[in-house]
Amino acid sequence: MQKLFKEATGISLGKYIRERRLAGAVYQLRSSEASIFDIALDFGFGSQSHFTYMFRKRFNITPYDFRQDLSVDLHIEPPLHVIHQKTA
């Protein structure tokens, strides 16, 4: 299944799932007052430090700094079903 997913989308299933989790976390960081710890756990990260590591690796900014600096706009890819609906 993973091979078929990568052939159809060009990205691995694991990377897609990670991207969706991080996208949800970006939304929560901007739209809620939930702690970064709670957001990390809500999106399936085992710890706040692992979440911060993955967030910084992907966006080159920590979740805390992102939340504090409202001028930062991160590029988030839409879910595949949204892309598919637009092309259908």
C-alpha positions as CSV (number, residue, x, y, z in Angstrom):
1,M,0.0,0.0,0.0
2,Q,2.8,2.4,0.8
3,K,4.4,1.8,-2.6
4,L,1.1,2.5,-4.3
5,F,0.6,5.7,-2.3
6,K,4.1,7.0,-3.2
7,E,3.5,6.1,-6.9
8,A,0.2,8.0,-6.9
9,T,1.3,11.1,-4.9
10,G,5.0,11.3,-5.2
11,I,5.6,11.3,-1.4
12,S,5.8,8.6,1.1
13,L,2.8,7.7,3.3
14,G,4.8,8.5,6.4
15,K,5.7,11.9,5.2
16,Y,2.2,12.7,4.2
17,I,0.9,11.7,7.6
18,R,3.6,13.8,9.3
19,E,2.7,16.8,7.1
20,R,-1.0,16.5,8.0
21,R,-0.2,16.3,11.7
22,L,2.1,19.3,11.5
23,A,-0.6,21.2,9.5
24,G,-3.2,20.6,12.2
25,A,-0.7,21.7,14.8
26,V,0.0,25.0,12.9
27,Y,-3.7,25.7,12.9
28,Q,-4.1,24.9,16.6
29,L,-1.1,27.1,17.5
30,R,-2.7,30.1,15.9
31,S,-6.4,29.5,16.7
32,S,-6.3,28.2,20.3
33,E,-4.6,28.9,23.6
34,A,-3.9,25.2,24.3
35,S,-0.4,24.6,25.6
36,I,2.3,23.5,23.1
37,F,2.5,20.3,25.2
38,D,-1.2,19.6,24.7
39,I,-1.1,20.3,21.0
40,A,1.9,18.0,20.6
41,L,0.0,15.2,22.3
42,D,-3.2,15.9,20.5
43,F,-1.4,15.4,17.1
44,G,0.3,12.2,18.1
45,F,3.8,13.3,19.1
46,G,5.3,11.4,22.0
47,S,6.6,14.5,23.7
48,Q,6.8,18.3,23.4
49,S,10.5,18.1,22.6
50,H,9.9,15.6,19.7
51,F,7.1,17.9,18.4
52,T,9.4,20.9,18.6
53,Y,12.2,19.1,16.8
54,M,9.9,18.0,14.0
55,F,8.2,21.4,13.7
56,R,11.6,23.2,13.6
57,K,13.0,20.7,11.1
58,R,10.0,21.3,8.8
59,F,9.4,25.0,9.2
60,N,12.7,26.4,10.5
61,I,11.0,28.0,13.5
62,T,9.9,26.6,16.9
63,P,6.2,26.3,17.7
64,Y,6.7,28.8,20.5
65,D,8.3,31.4,18.2
66,F,5.6,30.8,15.5
67,R,2.8,31.3,18.0
68,Q,4.5,34.6,19.3
69,D,5.2,36.1,15.8
70,L,1.9,36.6,14.0
71,S,3.7,37.9,10.9
72,V,5.1,34.4,10.2
73,D,3.1,32.7,7.5
74,L,3.9,29.0,7.0
75,H,3.2,27.3,3.7
76,I,0.9,24.3,4.4
77,E,-0.1,21.9,1.6
78,P,-3.8,21.1,1.5
79,P,-4.9,17.6,2.1
80,L,-4.9,15.3,-0.9
81,H,-8.7,15.0,-1.0
82,V,-8.9,18.8,-1.4
83,I,-6.4,18.7,-4.2
84,H,-8.2,15.9,-5.9
85,Q,-11.6,17.7,-5.7
86,K,-10.1,20.7,-7.4
87,T,-8.7,18.7,-10.3
88,A,-11.8,16.5,-10.8
